[in-house]
């Protein structure tokens, strides 16, 4: 009986921790317009340009410059970071490989 209670409690804690890690951070200040970037030459065949974006750090929007990266697998396509208006503020949707 005690073993089941402990296992159930541990499972509940894991679920609540997972939910907390997935919480959105809503920023009340809109991000500035994206900067115009100058792409340097690709470092080699197969590299993909991932454009820059504004991140929100310590109460301010901070520009993170674009860069060339190798895709994780053939045919992978980069979906860029973007800010979406949600719940009366702005939420950064992280870039990802698709």
Helices and strands as residue ranges (DSSP letters): H 2-21, E 47-50, E 53-57, E 60-64, E 67-70, E 78-79, E 82-86, E 89-93, E 96-97
